[in-house]
Amino acid sequence: MPATVEKDSLPEARFLQAFEGLSEEAKNSTGEAVTSRRRRAIERFAELGVPTNQLEAYKYTNVAKALRDEYRLAPAEAVPRATPQQVEALLLPDLDAHLAVTVGGRFSEKLSRIGDVPSGAFVGSFAEGGRQHPEVFDAHYGQYAGFEDERSEQNAMTALNTAFAADGLFVYLPEGTFLDKPVFALHLPSASPNGRPEPLFAQPRHLFVVEEGAQARVIEMHRSPEDYAVASGGFTNVVREAYVGAHGHFDHYVVQDEGAGASQHTTFGARHETESIFDTLTVTLSGDLVRNNLTLTPADEFCESHLNGLYLGSGEMHVDNRTIVEHAAPDCVSNQLYKGILSGEATGVFNGRVHVHRGAQRINAYQSNKNIVLERSAQIYSKPELEIYADDVECSHGSTTGQLDEEAIFYLRSRGIPEARARTILLGAFARDVIENVRSEPLADWLTDEVNARFGGTA
């Protein structure tokens, strides 16, 4: 029987009880690098507890509140049901890609279509990757999204994931190799084995290793098929880690669109080396409570980093993005652009920090958060930060929040454009600054269409 996180007890106690209820087979179902960390991870989670808004890093986002519901933990013994037709309906038009499908946090060999990859490379199951490439896992697993750092307030959910993680996605590119087409990772929530909707608590783990001179592009989409038997109120606790070697290039895009009742907490830790490029984008289109943590370390000279985000909040949605860029070496560049559009009683949070370490001279870092609030009942909390311990740097940050420009609306209406259409054009233009950073044309086109459709037209 799959463990259940019951309702009327503290979240910590429920997860501790569920961990002890796991079978030895489940605890040892992955490679040694994963299995060996489980016990210490659950102990660390017990020490830290679920994040509440009493922590400064979670001041506006109470994760513990979202965990009061009853959840079924993702079963370790089998991949829950999903059909090829449901997968096909969610693919991006005109995208030629390696298709990797997870259901309820577990990789599905049956639903995935991985084509030919370079010799020594791997695209597929996290668990299987750990068995086939134990040396890679020993070198990288748990190194960039750890849970022992005493200074971090983001450790608890990482520890929880580390204790329970059984599967997910693993992409490995050895030195000098590249994928001729992107990886399209479609993450589906789980339908109950009995066919009835049942809230699931899933904890997928993803690891991306792009070695020296290698190149890869990964597009992740969290979506729910329209005819899928999924209960509202599910929670996904995702941990991603990425390593990019010297002269490597890694593009990474995430779309969060599981539906209004789904909650998600993500932690992404990444490190890249000399003259490498790391490019990431997170787009949040739906959800109940969504919290995204991203910590990036350009660890050597001449690194180029791009962090972008777009979030559309409606109803009572709560979306929180927290970014940390640890500039540990000189002569690096980082750019951050996060934009939000909020309506109804939605809440948006952005907290970005650029940390320039001592000796990290000649850093060029830019950080911007811009928001449009369509109704007075929506709220935004924005806090960009610079923490600089070097004297030869060019760093800037800024934040703006406002409503649509009424003069611009009037200008468009004066040229015969209806008001609703004028608003769609302006909102589409506002989002386009972020979407233009997407290097995949099929994804950029899809995002443009989604943004326009949600505001009532085509810009």
C-alpha angles and dihedrals in degrees: 000000000000114000117256127214100218126214113233101057137070113286092234094054092047094054093044090052091047091051092053088049093058115107120245087244091058092047091051098038094110135050126295094262090061099036096049093060099050100087095046090045095056090046090052091049089052089053095049104035127202113315116261131180089264085083113082092226090055097037094133099028123067106194092176090064091058091051096060092091123091114261137184112224115235108269114246096205103066146007109256118240125284130147133232088238091058090050093047092054091059100049120114113253115252094005113137104197148137102268116220116178127192124185119197088350095306126111115245114212090185095056097038127087111198113179129200114315129188119280110281094014124119134203117174146056118018090217094048091045089056090055095046097042107030092155091058091049092049089053099045115015111107093002101107102029102038130159104213101075105117092204096057124088091191097074103094100072091042089053090049091051092047091054095052106025111128105159148350135130130327123189118181126178115182122217115305097003130120139188113245090211134022128266111246108201113193112194114197125187117238126265114216114265089238091053095248120117111261126170111250130204105208126184110190120179123208128190126188120188118181109177129206113317093358126130133206141162122204125187115191122191125185105200142149124222114238093239096042119125096233125145120226113244099052117149127212120195105194127186120189129183128187136185124189117189127215114303090005126136126211126179115190127181129179128190117192111200111135095134140272096292099049123100126201137187116190132186120189121183119181140172130190134187141217117333093350128139124225117186123178136170130185119195118187113195103161144001144111103247117002123178121179122190118189123179117179127183118195091198103184141030126301098015119159118209130184122185118181135171141179125187130182113195125191138158109009095328118148118202124177126183120190121181131182123186113192106201099197099161135045130257099034134137129213131177127189125187121171123172131183137190114196132187138165111016095325122144126212127191129188123180115169127173130189111197115193109193126216110280093020095121128173095030117163109198128168127184128180135172119185127177139184117205111200096187134030091237092064119090137204129191113193127181118166112181139194121199108182129180098168128076104211102065141114107216130156138169137182145171133200131180126181148121130275113293105260091199090056090049090050091049092054093044090051087061094056099267114138115242095246090051091047091054091050091052093051095045091047090052090049092054094041092076088068098038091053088068091066111105093197110084095200091052093045091051092048093049092049091052092047094051092048093046092053091055096046109262152025118285 
